[in-house]
Amino acid sequence: MHCAACSSRIERVLGGIISPRHHPANFALVQFVLVLGIMFLGRRFYIDGFSSLARLAPTMDSLIAVGTGSAFVYSTWKAGQNPIPPMLSRT
C-alpha cells in the first residue's frame, strides 16, 4: 500500500532526489544503506545468534539473527530483480 501523505512529507523534508515517486532507485538505496548501518550496530545479535545455532543450542539471538537476516537477503534479492516497483513506475 502506498501512502501519498508519507511520500509528500518525505519529499518536503529531504528533497526530491530521494522521492519514492520520482526516484525510487535512490529511495531504495538510501533505505539499504540505513539498514546496513542498523545491522552493523546490532551485529552482536548475529555473532551470538549464529554461533549458538552452530552449537545446536539456539537462543533468542538466533531467532533474531535468522529472521532479520533472511528478511534482509530476501528483500535485497527482490529489489535487485525489480528495482522500480510497478506501482511507482506509472507516475
Backbone as XML, in Angstrom:
<?xml version="1.0"?>
<chain id="A" units="angstrom">
  <residue number="1" name="MET">
    <atom name="N" x="0.839" y="-1.165" z="0.000"/>
    <atom name="CA" x="0.000" y="0.000" z="0.000"/>
    <atom name="C" x="0.886" y="1.230" z="0.000"/>
  </residue>
  <residue number="2" name="HIS">
    <atom name="N" x="0.526" y="2.206" z="-0.825"/>
    <atom name="CA" x="1.329" y="3.412" z="-0.978"/>
    <atom name="C" x="0.697" y="4.544" z="-0.182"/>
  </residue>
  <residue number="3" name="CYS">
    <atom name="N" x="1.470" y="5.209" z="0.629"/>
    <atom name="CA" x="0.978" y="6.312" z="1.459"/>
    <atom name="C" x="1.384" y="7.630" z="0.804"/>
  </residue>
  <residue number="4" name="ALA">
    <atom name="N" x="0.431" y="8.292" z="0.141"/>
    <atom name="CA" x="0.731" y="9.532" z="-0.575"/>
    <atom name="C" x="1.158" y="10.639" z="0.382"/>
  </residue>
  <residue number="5" name="ALA">
    <atom name="N" x="0.531" y="10.708" z="1.547"/>
    <atom name="CA" x="0.894" y="11.737" z="2.519"/>
    <atom name="C" x="2.311" y="11.523" z="3.026"/>
  </residue>
  <residue number="6" name="CYS">
    <atom name="N" x="2.708" y="10.247" z="3.230"/>
    <atom name="CA" x="4.071" y="9.943" z="3.683"/>
    <atom name="C" x="5.081" y="10.349" z="2.633"/>
  </residue>
  <residue number="7" name="SER">
    <atom name="N" x="4.778" y="10.060" z="1.379"/>
    <atom name="CA" x="5.699" y="10.398" z="0.290"/>
    <atom name="C" x="5.882" y="11.896" z="0.161"/>
  </residue>
  <residue number="8" name="SER">
    <atom name="N" x="4.791" y="12.651" z="0.245"/>
    <atom name="CA" x="4.920" y="14.098" z="0.108"/>
    <atom name="C" x="5.678" y="14.688" z="1.290"/>
  </residue>
  <residue number="9" name="ARG">
    <atom name="N" x="5.505" y="14.114" z="2.477"/>
    <atom name="CA" x="6.249" y="14.573" z="3.647"/>
    <atom name="C" x="7.739" y="14.315" z="3.465"/>
  </residue>
  <residue number="10" name="ILE">
    <atom name="N" x="8.082" y="13.143" z="2.955"/>
    <atom name="CA" x="9.481" y="12.802" z="2.706"/>
    <atom name="C" x="10.073" y="13.749" z="1.667"/>
  </residue>
  <residue number="11" name="GLU">
    <atom name="N" x="9.314" y="14.035" z="0.619"/>
    <atom name="CA" x="9.788" y="14.944" z="-0.426"/>
    <atom name="C" x="10.045" y="16.332" z="0.129"/>
  </residue>
  <residue number="12" name="ARG">
    <atom name="N" x="9.136" y="16.817" z="0.994"/>
    <atom name="CA" x="9.318" y="18.155" z="1.556"/>
    <atom name="C" x="10.525" y="18.227" z="2.474"/>
  </residue>
  <residue number="13" name="VAL">
    <atom name="N" x="10.712" y="17.207" z="3.295"/>
    <atom name="CA" x="11.789" y="17.235" z="4.281"/>
    <atom name="C" x="13.146" y="16.977" z="3.634"/>
  </residue>
  <residue number="14" name="LEU">
    <atom name="N" x="13.245" y="15.970" z="2.789"/>
    <atom name="CA" x="14.541" y="15.552" z="2.251"/>
    <atom name="C" x="14.800" y="15.976" z="0.818"/>
  </residue>
  <residue number="15" name="GLY">
    <atom name="N" x="13.848" y="16.558" z="0.171"/>
    <atom name="CA" x="14.047" y="16.970" z="-1.212"/>
    <atom name="C" x="13.632" y="15.883" z="-2.188"/>
  </residue>
  <residue number="16" name="GLY">
    <atom name="N" x="13.555" y="16.250" z="-3.455"/>
    <atom name="CA" x="13.062" y="15.348" z="-4.479"/>
    <atom name="C" x="14.024" y="14.275" z="-4.921"/>
  </residue>
  <residue number="17" name="ILE">
    <atom name="N" x="15.305" y="14.381" z="-4.560"/>
    <atom name="CA" x="16.293" y="13.427" z="-5.065"/>
    <atom name="C" x="16.076" y="12.017" z="-4.509"/>
  </residue>
  <residue number="18" name="ILE">
    <atom name="N" x="15.448" y="11.892" z="-3.355"/>
    <atom name="CA" x="15.151" y="10.552" z="-2.831"/>
    <atom name="C" x="13.652" y="10.335" z="-2.712"/>
  </residue>
  <residue number="19" name="SER">
    <atom name="N" x="12.912" y="10.967" z="-3.594"/>
    <atom name="CA" x="11.467" y="10.797" z="-3.621"/>
    <atom name="C" x="11.112" y="9.382" z="-4.057"/>
  </residue>
  <residue number="20" name="PRO">
    <atom name="N" x="10.264" y="8.688" z="-3.302"/>
    <atom name="CA" x="9.889" y="7.339" z="-3.722"/>
    <atom name="C" x="9.087" y="7.336" z="-5.022"/>
  </residue>
  <residue number="21" name="ARG">
    <atom name="N" x="8.405" y="8.440" z="-5.331"/>
    <atom name="CA" x="7.637" y="8.516" z="-6.573"/>
    <atom name="C" x="8.490" y="8.864" z="-7.771"/>
  </residue>
  <residue number="22" name="HIS">
    <atom name="N" x="9.421" y="9.785" z="-7.599"/>
    <atom name="CA" x="10.194" y="10.288" z="-8.733"/>
    <atom name="C" x="11.542" y="9.582" z="-8.907"/>
  </residue>
  <residue number="23" name="HIS">
    <atom name="N" x="12.152" y="9.168" z="-7.826"/>
    <atom name="CA" x="13.457" y="8.487" z="-7.869"/>
    <atom name="C" x="13.436" y="7.259" z="-6.955"/>
  </residue>
  <residue number="24" name="PRO">
    <atom name="N" x="12.673" y="6.222" z="-7.318"/>
    <atom name="CA" x="12.560" y="5.059" z="-6.426"/>
    <atom name="C" x="13.870" y="4.318" z="-6.209"/>
  </residue>
  <residue number="25" name="ALA">
    <atom name="N" x="14.772" y="4.328" z="-7.197"/>
    <atom name="CA" x="16.057" y="3.641" z="-7.009"/>
    <atom name="C" x="16.890" y="4.356" z="-5.955"/>
  </residue>
  <residue number="26" name="ASN">
    <atom name="N" x="16.898" y="5.679" z="-5.964"/>
    <atom name="CA" x="17.625" y="6.440" z="-4.940"/>
    <atom name="C" x="17.018" y="6.192" z="-3.561"/>
  </residue>
  <residue number="27" name="PHE">
    <atom name="N" x="15.694" y="6.160" z="-3.505"/>
    <atom name="CA" x="14.995" y="5.916" z="-2.240"/>
    <atom name="C" x="15.362" y="4.539" z="-1.690"/>
  </residue>
  <residue number="28" name="ALA">
    <atom name="N" x="15.381" y="3.535" z="-2.570"/>
    <atom name="CA" x="15.739" y="2.178" z="-2.148"/>
    <atom name="C" x="17.193" y="2.110" z="-1.689"/>
  </residue>
  <residue number="29" name="LEU">
    <atom name="N" x="18.077" y="2.816" z="-2.373"/>
    <atom name="CA" x="19.488" y="2.822" z="-1.986"/>
    <atom name="C" x="19.688" y="3.451" z="-0.606"/>
  </residue>
  <residue number="30" name="VAL">
    <atom name="N" x="18.987" y="4.530" z="-0.333"/>
    <atom name="CA" x="19.077" y="5.174" z="0.987"/>
    <atom name="C" x="18.576" y="4.222" z="2.066"/>
  </residue>
  <residue number="31" name="GLN">
    <atom name="N" x="17.460" y="3.536" z="1.809"/>
    <atom name="CA" x="16.950" y="2.576" z="2.779"/>
    <atom name="C" x="17.943" y="1.439" z="2.995"/>
  </residue>
  <residue number="32" name="PHE">
    <atom name="N" x="18.568" y="0.975" z="1.922"/>
    <atom name="CA" x="19.551" y="-0.107" z="2.009"/>
    <atom name="C" x="20.731" y="0.304" z="2.892"/>
  </residue>
  <residue number="33" name="VAL">
    <atom name="N" x="21.242" y="1.505" z="2.691"/>
    <atom name="CA" x="22.375" y="1.996" z="3.481"/>
    <atom name="C" x="21.989" y="2.149" z="4.953"/>
  </residue>
  <residue number="34" name="LEU">
    <atom name="N" x="20.788" y="2.662" z="5.214"/>
    <atom name="CA" x="20.342" y="2.811" z="6.603"/>
    <atom name="C" x="20.201" y="1.453" z="7.289"/>
  </residue>
  <residue number="35" name="VAL">
    <atom name="N" x="19.661" y="0.478" z="6.571"/>
    <atom name="CA" x="19.502" y="-0.864" z="7.151"/>
    <atom name="C" x="20.862" y="-1.500" z="7.423"/>
  </residue>
  <residue number="36" name="LEU">
    <atom name="N" x="21.803" y="-1.319" z="6.502"/>
    <atom name="CA" x="23.146" y="-1.857" z="6.742"/>
    <atom name="C" x="23.766" y="-1.272" z="8.006"/>
  </residue>
  <residue number="37" name="GLY">
    <atom name="N" x="23.559" y="0.016" z="8.217"/>
    <atom name="CA" x="24.068" y="0.659" z="9.434"/>
    <atom name="C" x="23.449" y="0.082" z="10.694"/>
  </residue>
  <residue number="38" name="ILE">
    <atom name="N" x="22.140" y="-0.117" z="10.669"/>
    <atom name="CA" x="21.444" y="-0.691" z="11.828"/>
    <atom name="C" x="21.910" y="-2.122" z="12.073"/>
  </residue>
  <residue number="39" name="MET">
    <atom name="N" x="22.060" y="-2.882" z="10.995"/>
    <atom name="CA" x="22.515" y="-4.268" z="11.156"/>
    <atom name="C" x="23.952" y="-4.315" z="11.677"/>
  </residue>
  <residue number="40" name="PHE">
    <atom name="N" x="24.770" y="-3.364" z="11.263"/>
    <atom name="CA" x="26.144" y="-3.318" z="11.769"/>
    <atom name="C" x="26.154" y="-2.990" z="13.259"/>
  </residue>
  <residue number="41" name="LEU">
    <atom name="N" x="25.319" y="-2.045" z="13.662"/>
    <atom name="CA" x="25.257" y="-1.692" z="15.083"/>
    <atom name="C" x="24.737" y="-2.853" z="15.931"/>
  </residue>
  <residue number="42" name="GLY">
    <atom name="N" x="23.867" y="-3.689" z="15.360"/>
    <atom name="CA" x="23.338" y="-4.833" z="16.084"/>
    <atom name="C" x="24.028" y="-6.138" z="15.730"/>
  </residue>
  <residue number="43" name="ARG">
    <atom name="N" x="25.266" y="-6.041" z="15.275"/>
    <atom name="CA" x="25.992" y="-7.238" z="14.822"/>
    <atom name="C" x="26.188" y="-8.279" z="15.925"/>
  </residue>
  <residue number="44" name="ARG">
    <atom name="N" x="26.107" y="-7.868" z="17.175"/>
    <atom name="CA" x="26.269" y="-8.800" z="18.283"/>
    <atom name="C" x="25.172" y="-9.864" z="18.244"/>
  </residue>
  <residue number="45" name="PHE">
    <atom name="N" x="23.958" y="-9.492" z="17.810"/>
    <atom name="CA" x="22.880" y="-10.475" z="17.668"/>
    <atom name="C" x="23.260" y="-11.553" z="16.659"/>
  </residue>
  <residue number="46" name="TYR">
    <atom name="N" x="23.887" y="-11.147" z="15.568"/>
    <atom name="CA" x="24.263" y="-12.100" z="14.520"/>
    <atom name="C" x="25.426" y="-12.987" z="14.966"/>
  </residue>
  <residue number="47" name="ILE">
    <atom name="N" x="26.397" y="-12.393" z="15.611"/>
    <atom name="CA" x="27.556" y="-13.166" z="16.080"/>
    <atom name="C" x="27.119" y="-14.197" z="17.122"/>
  </residue>
  <residue number="48" name="ASP">
    <atom name="N" x="26.409" y="-13.725" z="18.145"/>
    <atom name="CA" x="25.955" y="-14.639" z="19.203"/>
    <atom name="C" x="24.909" y="-15.626" z="18.691"/>
  </residue>
  <residue number="49" name="GLY">
    <atom name="N" x="23.992" y="-15.130" z="17.869"/>
    <atom name="CA" x="22.902" y="-15.978" z="17.391"/>
    <atom name="C" x="23.370" y="-17.109" z="16.499"/>
  </residue>
  <residue number="50" name="PHE">
    <atom name="N" x="24.216" y="-16.807" z="15.525"/>
    <atom name="CA" x="24.672" y="-17.859" z="14.628"/>
    <atom name="C" x="25.668" y="-18.801" z="15.305"/>
  </residue>
  <residue number="51" name="SER">
    <atom name="N" x="26.453" y="-18.292" z="16.249"/>
    <atom name="CA" x="27.374" y="-19.193" z="16.949"/>
    <atom name="C" x="26.614" y="-20.154" z="17.857"/>
  </residue>
  <residue number="52" name="SER">
    <atom name="N" x="25.569" y="-19.691" z="18.532"/>
    <atom name="CA" x="24.778" y="-20.609" z="19.365"/>
    <atom name="C" x="23.970" y="-21.569" z="18.493"/>
  </residue>
  <residue number="53" name="LEU">
    <atom name="N" x="23.566" y="-21.133" z="17.319"/>
    <atom name="CA" x="22.872" y="-22.029" z="16.394"/>
    <atom name="C" x="23.821" y="-23.111" z="15.881"/>
  </residue>
  <residue number="54" name="ALA">
    <atom name="N" x="25.077" y="-22.758" z="15.651"/>
    <atom name="CA" x="26.072" y="-23.738" z="15.203"/>
    <atom name="C" x="26.379" y="-24.758" z="16.300"/>
  </residue>
  <residue number="55" name="ARG">
    <atom name="N" x="26.261" y="-24.343" z="17.564"/>
    <atom name="CA" x="26.472" y="-25.268" z="18.686"/>
    <atom name="C" x="25.228" y="-26.108" z="18.971"/>
  </residue>
  <residue number="56" name="LEU">
    <atom name="N" x="24.188" y="-25.939" z="18.147"/>
    <atom name="CA" x="22.904" y="-26.639" z="18.301"/>
    <atom name="C" x="22.224" y="-26.312" z="19.627"/>
  </residue>
  <residue number="57" name="ALA">
    <atom name="N" x="22.432" y="-25.080" z="20.089"/>
    <atom name="CA" x="21.775" y="-24.593" z="21.299"/>
    <atom name="C" x="21.240" y="-23.187" z="21.013"/>
  </residue>
  <residue number="58" name="PRO">
    <atom name="N" x="20.231" y="-23.093" z="20.132"/>
    <atom name="CA" x="19.751" y="-21.772" z="19.726"/>
    <atom name="C" x="19.137" y="-20.992" z="20.879"/>
  </residue>
  <residue number="59" name="THR">
    <atom name="N" x="19.311" y="-19.689" z="20.805"/>
    <atom name="CA" x="18.752" y="-18.772" z="21.793"/>
    <atom name="C" x="17.852" y="-17.772" z="21.067"/>
  </residue>
  <residue number="60" name="MET">
    <atom name="N" x="17.366" y="-16.799" z="21.794"/>
    <atom name="CA" x="16.541" y="-15.759" z="21.185"/>
    <atom name="C" x="17.368" y="-14.949" z="20.184"/>
  </residue>
  <residue number="61" name="ASP">
    <atom name="N" x="18.671" y="-14.816" z="20.427"/>
    <atom name="CA" x="19.545" y="-14.135" z="19.473"/>
    <atom name="C" x="19.572" y="-14.881" z="18.139"/>
  </residue>
  <residue number="62" name="SER">
    <atom name="N" x="19.474" y="-16.201" z="18.186"/>
    <atom name="CA" x="19.425" y="-16.994" z="16.959"/>
    <atom name="C" x="18.168" y="-16.682" z="16.167"/>
  </residue>
  <residue number="63" name="LEU">
    <atom name="N" x="17.056" y="-16.552" z="16.864"/>
    <atom name="CA" x="15.789" y="-16.227" z="16.214"/>
    <atom name="C" x="15.867" y="-14.859" z="15.545"/>
  </residue>
  <residue number="64" name="ILE">
    <atom name="N" x="16.435" y="-13.897" z="16.240"/>
    <atom name="CA" x="16.581" y="-12.553" z="15.685"/>
    <atom name="C" x="17.510" y="-12.576" z="14.473"/>
  </residue>
  <residue number="65" name="ALA">
    <atom name="N" x="18.630" y="-13.267" z="14.583"/>
    <atom name="CA" x="19.605" y="-13.319" z="13.500"/>
    <atom name="C" x="19.042" y="-13.998" z="12.258"/>
  </residue>
  <residue number="66" name="VAL">
    <atom name="N" x="18.375" y="-15.115" z="12.434"/>
    <atom name="CA" x="17.817" y="-15.841" z="11.292"/>
    <atom name="C" x="16.658" y="-15.055" z="10.672"/>
  </residue>
  <residue number="67" name="GLY">
    <atom name="N" x="15.792" y="-14.505" z="11.500"/>
    <atom name="CA" x="14.636" y="-13.771" z="10.989"/>
    <atom name="C" x="15.010" y="-12.504" z="10.243"/>
  </residue>
  <residue number="68" name="THR">
    <atom name="N" x="15.815" y="-11.661" z="10.866"/>
    <atom name="CA" x="16.179" y="-10.402" z="10.206"/>
    <atom name="C" x="17.151" y="-10.639" z="9.062"/>
  </residue>
  <residue number="69" name="GLY">
    <atom name="N" x="18.036" y="-11.616" z="9.208"/>
    <atom name="CA" x="18.975" y="-11.925" z="8.130"/>
    <atom name="C" x="18.265" y="-12.440" z="6.892"/>
  </residue>
  <residue number="70" name="SER">
    <atom name="N" x="17.294" y="-13.325" z="7.081"/>
    <atom name="CA" x="16.570" y="-13.845" z="5.920"/>
    <atom name="C" x="15.682" y="-12.771" z="5.301"/>
  </residue>
  <residue number="71" name="ALA">
    <atom name="N" x="15.088" y="-11.908" z="6.106"/>
    <atom name="CA" x="14.290" y="-10.803" z="5.562"/>
    <atom name="C" x="15.167" y="-9.850" z="4.756"/>
  </residue>
  <residue number="72" name="PHE">
    <atom name="N" x="16.366" y="-9.575" z="5.237"/>
    <atom name="CA" x="17.290" y="-8.693" z="4.521"/>
    <atom name="C" x="17.722" y="-9.317" z="3.197"/>
  </residue>
  <residue number="73" name="VAL">
    <atom name="N" x="18.079" y="-10.592" z="3.222"/>
    <atom name="CA" x="18.516" y="-11.264" z="1.991"/>
    <atom name="C" x="17.373" y="-11.318" z="0.983"/>
  </residue>
  <residue number="74" name="TYR">
    <atom name="N" x="16.172" y="-11.666" z="1.436"/>
    <atom name="CA" x="15.028" y="-11.762" z="0.527"/>
    <atom name="C" x="14.690" y="-10.408" z="-0.088"/>
  </residue>
  <residue number="75" name="SER">
    <atom name="N" x="14.627" y="-9.352" z="0.726"/>
    <atom name="CA" x="14.262" y="-8.037" z="0.195"/>
    <atom name="C" x="15.349" y="-7.486" z="-0.718"/>
  </residue>
  <residue number="76" name="THR">
    <atom name="N" x="16.604" y="-7.763" z="-0.416"/>
    <atom name="CA" x="17.687" y="-7.333" z="-1.305"/>
    <atom name="C" x="17.604" y="-8.076" z="-2.635"/>
  </residue>
  <residue number="77" name="TRP">
    <atom name="N" x="17.319" y="-9.368" z="-2.579"/>
    <atom name="CA" x="17.170" y="-10.168" z="-3.798"/>
    <atom name="C" x="16.011" y="-9.646" z="-4.648"/>
  </residue>
  <residue number="78" name="LYS">
    <atom name="N" x="14.860" y="-9.387" z="-4.025"/>
    <atom name="CA" x="13.699" y="-8.909" z="-4.770"/>
    <atom name="C" x="13.940" y="-7.500" z="-5.323"/>
  </residue>
  <residue number="79" name="ALA">
    <atom name="N" x="14.621" y="-6.657" z="-4.579"/>
    <atom name="CA" x="14.917" y="-5.304" z="-5.074"/>
    <atom name="C" x="15.859" y="-5.372" z="-6.271"/>
  </residue>
  <residue number="80" name="GLY">
    <atom name="N" x="16.758" y="-6.325" z="-6.268"/>
    <atom name="CA" x="17.653" y="-6.488" z="-7.409"/>
    <atom name="C" x="16.943" y="-7.008" z="-8.643"/>
  </residue>
  <residue number="81" name="GLN">
    <atom name="N" x="15.902" y="-7.803" z="-8.445"/>
    <atom name="CA" x="15.139" y="-8.323" z="-9.576"/>
    <atom name="C" x="14.253" y="-7.257" z="-10.200"/>
  </residue>
  <residue number="82" name="ASN">
    <atom name="N" x="13.684" y="-6.390" z="-9.389"/>
    <atom name="CA" x="12.767" y="-5.365" z="-9.877"/>
    <atom name="C" x="13.027" y="-4.063" z="-9.129"/>
  </residue>
  <residue number="83" name="PRO">
    <atom name="N" x="14.004" y="-3.280" z="-9.572"/>
    <atom name="CA" x="14.372" y="-2.085" z="-8.819"/>
    <atom name="C" x="13.301" y="-1.005" z="-8.797"/>
  </residue>
  <residue number="84" name="ILE">
    <atom name="N" x="12.408" y="-0.976" z="-9.776"/>
    <atom name="CA" x="11.345" y="0.023" z="-9.792"/>
    <atom name="C" x="10.012" y="-0.702" z="-9.714"/>
  </residue>
  <residue number="85" name="PRO">
    <atom name="N" x="9.340" y="-0.630" z="-8.565"/>
    <atom name="CA" x="8.060" y="-1.321" z="-8.437"/>
    <atom name="C" x="7.048" y="-0.815" z="-9.455"/>
  </residue>
  <residue number="86" name="PRO">
    <atom name="N" x="6.202" y="-1.705" z="-10.000"/>
    <atom name="CA" x="5.213" y="-1.291" z="-10.998"/>
    <atom name="C" x="4.304" y="-0.188" z="-10.525"/>
  </residue>
  <residue number="87" name="MET">
    <atom name="N" x="3.957" y="-0.175" z="-9.229"/>
    <atom name="CA" x="3.082" y="0.839" z="-8.694"/>
    <atom name="C" x="3.700" y="2.238" z="-8.844"/>
  </residue>
  <residue number="88" name="LEU">
    <atom name="N" x="5.001" y="2.334" z="-8.700"/>
    <atom name="CA" x="5.675" y="3.629" z="-8.765"/>
    <atom name="C" x="6.068" y="4.018" z="-10.182"/>
  </residue>
  <residue number="89" name="SER">
    <atom name="N" x="6.203" y="3.061" z="-11.081"/>
    <atom name="CA" x="6.680" y="3.380" z="-12.425"/>
    <atom name="C" x="5.592" y="4.001" z="-13.291"/>
  </residue>
  <residue number="90" name="ARG">
    <atom name="N" x="4.320" y="3.924" z="-12.885"/>
    <atom name="CA" x="3.224" y="4.512" z="-13.664"/>
    <atom name="C" x="3.118" y="6.013" z="-13.481"/>
  </residue>
  <residue number="91" name="THR">
    <atom name="N" x="3.696" y="6.578" z="-12.419"/>
    <atom name="CA" x="3.542" y="8.008" z="-12.160"/>
    <atom name="C" x="4.541" y="8.818" z="-12.936"/>
  </residue>
</chain>
